[in-house]
Amino acid sequence: TILDRIVERRRVDVRDAAAVVPRAALERSAASAPRAISFTGRLRAAGPMALIAEIKRASPSKGDIAPGMDAPAQSLRYAKAGAAGISVLTEPTWFKGTLDDLAAVRAAVDTMGGNRPAILRKDFIIDEYQVVEARVYGADALLLIVAALDDDTLARLFRFTGELGMESLVEVDTVEGMQRAVALGAPFIGINNRDLRSFTVDLRTTDTLATLAPRTALLAALSGIQQRADVERFAYAGAEAVLVGEALMLAGDPSAAVRELLGFAGSKS
């Protein structure tokens, strides 16, 4: 599957990165990195439905989306329009993302002071090395994809992420995946409407899987969200956040698109 190929490639990438900057050196940098804020805290403070807006240059299903995008400028447009979180893709081969994008976005939103949106490293995290990288480059949270990890690795990465002061968005796209996230005790669960094996989108995935999540978990709906009606649908299903990438990257006016998704279409920022 595409997921298998991406994960295999990331294993090679991690080995290459660790050969250049050893983990011990990376951990020294992490120790002096600015404090992370609570991603879930930021989402909950944003009200009944929060938006995580994504920086996504390309994808396996769509190819190039906006490869030349100015990530920091785009992130500020998102933030000022009301996005509570910003997701930054850092996978280079299929998504054309980089850790430099992550650092640049964090630096940009830091200019907003205490009211900045929380930052998510969106990648195929399979190794503790990548968790340390996320901390060094400014993430408040990172994505752990249940389908890409065995139970032991999932639990280890989840625990290690918390030890470094970050939160994990635990992503599921099947009933079995949701059961594993629940068994893990994940307080922040993302339901991906995109099937990670076929990359097809079905918005009913969130409707179905949300019923299996613990009441205490913060649920986010990921993928395939195009309009305000989709956001309302997921709020009804029990989600407290939605993650939107492509629709915002392709929008002529991203700020207006953010406001529309949040239900503030008529207002000016």
C-alpha positions as CSV (number, residue, x, y, z in Angstrom):
1,T,0.0,0.0,0.0
2,I,1.0,3.7,-0.2
3,L,1.2,3.8,3.6
4,D,3.7,0.9,3.6
5,R,5.8,2.6,1.0
6,I,5.8,6.0,2.8
7,V,6.7,4.3,6.2
8,E,9.5,2.3,4.5
9,R,10.9,5.5,3.0
10,R,10.7,7.3,6.4
11,R,12.8,4.6,8.0
12,V,15.5,5.3,5.5
13,D,15.1,9.1,6.0
14,V,15.4,8.7,9.8
15,R,18.6,6.7,9.4
16,D,20.1,9.3,7.1
17,A,19.1,12.2,9.4
18,A,20.6,10.4,12.5
19,A,23.9,9.9,10.6
20,V,24.1,13.7,10.1
21,V,22.8,14.9,13.5
22,P,23.1,12.1,16.1
23,R,20.2,11.7,18.6
24,A,22.3,12.9,21.5
25,A,23.0,16.2,19.8
26,L,19.3,16.6,18.8
27,E,18.3,16.0,22.4
28,R,20.6,18.7,23.6
29,S,18.8,21.1,21.3
30,A,15.4,19.9,22.5
31,A,16.3,20.6,26.1
32,S,16.7,24.3,25.2
33,A,13.7,24.5,22.9
34,P,10.9,27.0,23.8
35,R,8.1,25.5,25.8
36,A,5.2,23.7,24.0
37,I,1.6,24.7,24.7
38,S,-1.3,22.3,25.1
39,F,-2.7,21.5,21.7
40,T,-5.9,20.2,23.1
41,G,-6.1,23.1,25.6
42,R,-5.9,25.5,22.7
43,L,-8.6,23.7,20.7
44,R,-11.0,23.5,23.7
45,A,-10.5,27.2,24.4
46,A,-11.5,28.0,20.8
47,G,-15.1,27.0,21.5
48,P,-17.4,24.2,20.5
49,M,-15.7,23.5,17.2
50,A,-12.1,24.4,16.5
51,L,-10.2,24.4,13.2
52,I,-6.8,22.9,12.6
53,A,-5.6,24.5,9.3
54,E,-2.9,22.7,7.4
55,I,0.2,23.6,5.4
56,K,0.2,20.9,2.7
57,R,2.2,21.5,-0.5
58,A,1.4,18.1,-2.2
59,S,-0.1,14.7,-1.5
60,P,0.0,11.2,-2.9
61,S,-3.6,11.4,-4.1
62,K,-3.5,14.9,-5.6
63,G,0.2,15.5,-6.5
64,D,1.2,19.1,-6.3
65,I,-1.3,21.3,-4.5
66,A,0.7,24.5,-3.7
67,P,4.4,23.5,-3.8
68,G,5.7,27.1,-3.8
69,M,3.5,28.3,-0.9
70,D,5.0,30.7,1.6
71,A,4.3,28.6,4.7
72,P,4.8,31.3,7.4
73,A,2.6,33.8,5.6
74,Q,-0.1,31.2,5.0
75,S,0.0,30.2,8.7
76,L,-0.5,33.8,9.8
77,R,-3.5,34.1,7.5
78,Y,-4.9,31.0,9.1
79,A,-4.2,32.1,12.6
80,K,-5.5,35.6,12.3
81,A,-8.8,34.3,10.8
82,G,-9.4,32.1,13.8
83,A,-7.6,28.7,13.4
84,A,-6.8,27.3,16.8
85,G,-4.2,24.9,15.5
86,I,-1.9,24.7,12.5
87,S,-0.8,21.4,11.0
88,V,2.5,21.3,9.1
89,L,3.3,18.4,6.9
90,T,7.0,17.6,7.2
91,E,7.2,14.5,4.9
92,P,9.4,15.4,1.9
93,T,8.8,12.7,-0.7
94,W,5.1,12.6,-1.2
95,F,4.0,15.8,0.6
96,K,7.0,18.0,-0.2
97,G,7.1,19.2,3.4
98,T,10.2,19.9,5.5
99,L,11.1,20.5,9.1
100,D,12.2,24.0,8.0
101,D,8.5,24.6,7.2
102,L,7.7,23.6,10.8
103,A,10.3,25.9,12.3
104,A,9.3,28.8,10.0
105,V,5.6,28.4,10.9
106,R,6.4,28.3,14.6
107,A,8.5,31.4,14.4
108,A,5.7,33.2,12.5
109,V,3.0,32.4,15.0
110,D,5.3,33.2,17.9
111,T,5.0,36.8,16.9
112,M,1.3,36.6,18.0
113,G,2.4,36.0,21.6
114,G,0.3,34.0,24.1
115,N,-2.6,33.8,21.8
116,R,-0.8,31.8,19.1
117,P,-2.3,28.7,17.6
118,A,-0.8,25.4,18.6
119,I,1.4,23.6,16.1
120,L,1.1,20.0,14.9
121,R,3.9,18.1,13.2
122,K,2.0,16.0,10.6
123,D,4.2,13.1,9.4
124,F,4.7,9.4,9.5
125,I,6.3,9.1,12.9
126,I,7.8,5.7,13.5
127,D,10.9,6.5,15.6
128,E,11.7,8.4,18.8
129,Y,14.3,10.4,16.7
130,Q,11.4,12.1,14.9
131,V,9.7,12.9,18.2
132,V,12.8,14.8,19.3
133,E,13.0,16.5,15.9
134,A,9.4,17.7,16.4
135,R,10.3,19.3,19.8
136,V,13.4,20.9,18.3
137,Y,11.6,22.4,15.4
138,G,8.7,23.9,17.4
139,A,5.8,21.4,17.5
140,D,3.4,21.4,20.3
141,A,1.9,18.0,19.2
142,L,2.6,15.3,16.6
143,L,0.6,12.8,14.7
144,L,0.8,9.1,15.5
145,I,-0.9,7.0,12.9
146,V,-2.2,3.8,14.5
147,A,-2.2,1.9,11.1
148,A,1.5,2.6,10.7
149,L,2.6,1.3,14.1
150,D,2.4,-1.9,16.1
151,D,1.0,-1.7,19.7
152,D,4.4,-1.6,21.4
153,T,5.8,1.1,19.2
154,L,2.6,3.1,19.4
155,A,2.6,3.0,23.2
156,R,6.3,3.8,23.3
157,L,6.1,6.8,21.0
158,F,2.9,8.1,22.8
159,R,4.7,7.9,26.2
160,F,7.9,9.5,24.9
161,T,6.0,12.4,23.2
162,G,4.4,13.2,26.6
163,E,7.7,13.0,28.3
164,L,9.0,15.7,25.9
165,G,6.1,18.0,26.8
166,M,4.1,17.5,23.7
167,E,0.7,15.8,22.9
168,S,-0.1,13.1,20.4
169,L,-2.9,13.2,17.9
170,V,-3.6,9.5,17.6
171,E,-5.0,8.9,14.1
172,V,-7.4,6.1,13.3
173,D,-9.4,5.2,10.2
174,T,-11.0,1.8,11.1
175,V,-13.0,0.3,13.9
176,E,-9.9,-1.8,14.9
177,G,-7.8,1.4,14.9
178,M,-10.2,3.2,17.2
179,Q,-10.2,0.2,19.6
180,R,-6.4,0.4,19.7
181,A,-6.5,4.2,20.4
182,V,-9.0,3.6,23.2
183,A,-6.9,0.8,24.7
184,L,-3.9,3.2,24.6
185,G,-5.9,5.7,26.6
186,A,-5.4,8.4,24.0
187,P,-7.0,11.7,25.1
188,F,-6.8,13.2,21.6
189,I,-8.0,11.1,18.7
190,G,-8.2,12.0,15.0
191,I,-10.6,10.1,12.8
192,N,-9.3,10.1,9.2
193,N,-12.0,10.0,6.6
194,R,-9.3,9.0,4.1
195,D,-8.7,5.2,4.0
196,L,-4.9,5.0,4.4
197,R,-4.7,1.9,2.2
198,S,-6.7,3.1,-0.8
199,F,-6.6,6.9,-0.1
200,T,-10.3,7.2,-0.9
201,V,-12.4,9.5,1.2
202,D,-15.7,8.6,2.9
203,L,-17.1,11.2,5.4
204,R,-19.2,8.5,7.0
205,T,-16.0,7.2,8.7
206,T,-16.2,9.9,11.3
207,D,-19.9,9.3,11.9
208,T,-19.3,5.6,12.5
209,L,-16.1,5.7,14.5
210,A,-17.0,8.7,16.7
211,T,-19.6,6.5,18.4
212,L,-16.8,4.2,19.6
213,A,-14.7,6.9,21.2
214,P,-14.6,7.6,25.0
215,R,-16.5,10.7,26.0
216,T,-13.4,12.2,27.6
217,A,-11.3,12.1,24.4
218,L,-11.1,15.2,22.2
219,L,-12.1,14.1,18.7
220,A,-10.9,15.7,15.5
221,A,-12.3,14.8,12.0
222,L,-9.5,14.7,9.4
223,S,-9.7,14.7,5.5
224,G,-12.3,15.5,2.9
225,I,-13.7,18.6,4.7
226,Q,-14.7,21.2,2.0
227,Q,-17.4,23.4,3.5
228,R,-19.3,24.6,6.5
229,A,-21.9,21.9,6.2
230,D,-19.2,19.2,6.6
231,V,-18.0,21.0,9.8
232,E,-21.6,21.0,11.2
233,R,-22.0,17.4,10.3
234,F,-18.9,16.4,12.3
235,A,-19.9,18.6,15.3
236,Y,-23.2,16.7,15.4
237,A,-21.2,13.4,15.2
238,G,-19.2,14.5,18.3
239,A,-16.0,16.0,16.9
240,E,-14.7,19.1,18.7
241,A,-12.2,19.9,15.9
242,V,-11.7,19.5,12.2
243,L,-8.5,19.4,10.2
244,V,-8.6,21.0,6.8
245,G,-5.7,21.1,4.3
246,E,-6.4,21.0,0.6
247,A,-9.5,23.2,0.7
248,L,-7.6,26.0,2.4
249,M,-4.4,25.6,0.4
250,L,-6.4,25.9,-2.8
251,A,-8.6,28.8,-1.6
252,G,-8.1,32.2,-3.3
253,D,-8.7,33.8,0.0
254,P,-7.6,31.5,2.8
255,S,-8.7,33.9,5.6
256,A,-12.2,34.0,4.3
257,A,-12.2,30.2,3.8
258,V,-11.2,29.8,7.5
259,R,-14.0,32.1,8.7
260,E,-16.5,30.4,6.5
261,L,-15.6,27.0,7.9
262,L,-15.9,28.3,11.4
263,G,-19.3,29.8,10.6
264,F,-18.2,33.5,10.6
265,A,-18.7,34.0,6.9
266,G,-20.2,37.5,7.2
267,S,-17.6,38.9,9.6
268,K,-14.3,40.6,8.8
269,S,-11.2,39.7,10.7
